[in-house]
Amino acid sequence: VWLDMGFKEMSGSLIQSGFWNFDALFTAQDHPVREMQDTFFINGEAELPASGVVEKVKKAHEGGIDGSKGWQSSWSEDDAKKVLLRTHTTCLSVQTLKKIAEKKEFPAKYFALGKCFRNETVDWSHGFEFNQTEGIVVDENANFRQLLGYLVEFFKKMGYEKIRIRPGYFPYTEPSLEIDAYHPVRKEWVELGGAGMFRPELTIPIFGRAVPVLAWGPGFDRIIMEFYKVNDLRQMYKNDINYLRDMKVWRK
């Protein structure tokens, strides 16, 4: 679907630094998501990127960029060097933005498909690993209405007739939104993922100025569940031979 809509694919490692997974995305270093209760950390220390981007990100966090108040706390390089299993594919988006800035590739549209990991309590709709489809549109003329258009078009192509878009919150986007789909068996709305426009505190350290970037990252395990009429996410990870033999292949 993304290729049909003119996007290029981006990819990257499952293992990331705290810098790319959190700091470059303007996630405060004291945010609960950066604790071991939420994130799987790995022993070791990551090497931070060169070219001055680290200093600019630090400046954004501490409140010295384009009039932003930042997070009003000192920024630690040690936290940025922590190694972890990526908690979202948005870390690929910010790394791709850096490449776009270096190449001066405007406008640009990229997507990713990838596995992510979070220390979640497992139930019918949550797992400690999940798949995500990421997307960014970098364009001087991009706006929030276009973001809504991309999301509506994507889910329409995926066969969703009943979706709901509502206000949301993420540290690195403003305005932000969340997308829900109606689950006909559970008779409830199920969150598919979030989206928004990247904040200036994220884009200025990368581009040197505020550039409009549309961004989204819906999880698609629940999309797979809907297609295969699976009502419990845990079923997708069980080795039920009879179930697998009867399962049809998903072809476009």
N, C-alpha and C positions, 0 to 999 in steps of 0.2 A: 504493500500500500504506500509506504513512504517513498519508494523508488518511483512509483507511478506519479507521485506528487512532486517529483523533481529534487528529492533529497539525496545527498551523498552519505555513505556510511562511515561512522567513526568507531574506533575500538580501542581497547586498552586493558591493562592488567587488572585481575581481581584483587591484587594486593596494592594498596595505595598508602601514601603518607597522610598524616593528619593535615598537612598543608593543603594538598589538593582536594581531599575529601571534605574538609571543614573550613580551614582558614581562608582559602581563596574564594570560597563561597560565602564569606562574611557570616560564618557561624561562630558565635562567641565561644571563647575558650572555656568558660564556665557553664556552657549549655549542657543540660542533662544528657543529651544525645551522645556527648563525648565521654560518658562514664562507661565502665565495663558492664553495667547492667543493661546497656543498650547496644554496645559495639564490641565486636570480637577483635581484640588487640593481639599482635604477634610480637615476639621478642625481636629486638633489633632497633636500629636507628636509620631513618631514611636520609638521603642526601637532598637538600633543598635546591630548587632551581636557581640559576644565576640570572643575569641581565636586569637586576634591580627590582624585579617584581615582588620579592620577599619584603623589601623595605617599604614598598608602596602598600602592600597588604597590611603590614604592621601599622602604617600610618592611618589606614582606613579604620582598623580596629580600635586604635587609641583615640580617634576623633580628630584627625588633622587633615581631612580631605574634603574639599568642595563644600565646606560649611557643615558637614555631617558631625554629629556628636559622637559617632562611633559607639563603642560599648563602655566607654568611660572606665577602662581598666588597662593595666599594662599587658602587653602581648609577649608570650613566652615562645622562644624559638624551640625549646625542648619539647613543648607540646606539639608543635608543628612537625617535628621529626619522628613522632610516634608512627609505628607501622600497624596497619589494620586491614581487615577484609572490608572492601568497599561497602558502604551502607546504601549507596544509590549509584546510578550511572551518571548522575549530574557531575561527578568528578571528571568524567570524560568530556562533558560539555565545556567546562572552564579551561581544560587543557587544550581543547580544540579552538576555543576563543583566542588563546595565546598564539596558536599557529596562524589563525586568520589575521590577527593583528600584524604578525611578522610578514605575512604575504600580502597584506592589504587587500584581502579577498572580500570585496563588498559588491553586491549583497552575497550572503552565503546561507545555505540550508543544509543541516546535517541531522542524522538520526543514529541511534545505537540500539542494539538488542543485547541484553546482558544479565548475568546472574548477580544478585546482591545478597548481603547477609546482615541480619539484625538479630539481636538476642531477644527474640519475642517468645511469649508464651504460646505454644501451639494449640490451635483449636480449628474449627471447621473452615474458618476463613483466613487464618494466619499461620505462617510457618517461619522458621528461623533462616530460611533462604527463600528467595523469590526471584522472579524474572521481571525485568523492567524494560520498557521501550522509551527511549529518551529522544527529545527533539529540540533543536534550536533554529531560530531564524534571526539572522543578523542583517539589519537593514536600517538605514537612516530614517526611512519613512514608516517603519513598523509601528503598529499601535495595538491597543488592547482588543479592539473589535476584530482585527485580523487574527489575533490569537484564538478568539472564540470560533472564528471561521475554520481555522485549521483543525481544531479539536472536533467540532461538529462534523466536518467532512470525513475525518479519520474514522470516527465511531460509526458513521453512516456506512462507510465502505466495509467496516467490520461486521455489519449486520445488526447494529443496535438501533432500535426504533425508540426506546424509552430511556433517555439519559437525563440527568439533572446536573446543572452547573451552579455551584453556590460559592459564596465568599470563603476564603481560607486564609491561613497564615503560614508563611515560611520565612526564615531569617534572610533569605537571599532574593526574594521576589516581592514586588509591591507595584501594582495590586497583585493579589494572589487569589487562586480559586481551586476548588476541588471538584472532581467529576465523579458522579455516582451512576450506577446502572441498577435497574429494578430487577431483583431476583424473583422470578415467578413462583418458584417452589417455596422458598423461605418467606415469601411475601414481605420483603423488606429491601430497602435501598442498600447497595453494597458499594463502598468506595473503590474506585479504580485507580485513582492517583491524583496528583496535584499539578498545578501549572501557574504561570505568572510571567511578569516581566522582570528581568534581572535588575537589581538595585544599582544605583550609581556607585555605591561602595564596592561593588563587584567589578563593574565594567571600567571604571576610571583607572584602577591599578593595571588593568590589562591593556586598554586602548589609549590611556592618557587623557581621555575625555569620556563623557557619558554617551554611550551609543545604545540605541534601543535594541534589546534582544528579547525575543519571545522564547519561552522555555516551558517544557512539560516533561513529565516522567511517569505515565501510568504504568502500574503493574499489569502484566498480562496473564498471570496464572489464573486469575478469576475470569479472564476472557476465554482461556482454554477450558475452564470448568463449565462455562456457559455452553460452549460448542459441543462438548462431550456429555452434557447433562450430568456432570459430576456435582453432587451437592455437599461434598466434604473434601476440602483441600488435601487432607491426609491420604485420601484414596489414590491420589496421583503419584504418591511415593511408595505405595505398597506393591509387592511382587505377587499380585493375584494373576496367575497364569490364565485362568479362564476369562478373566476380565480383559486381559491384554490381547488374547486371541480374537475376541469379539470386537475389539476396538477398530474402527475404520481409520484410514489415513486421511489427514486433513489436506486436501488439495484445493488450490485456488480455482 
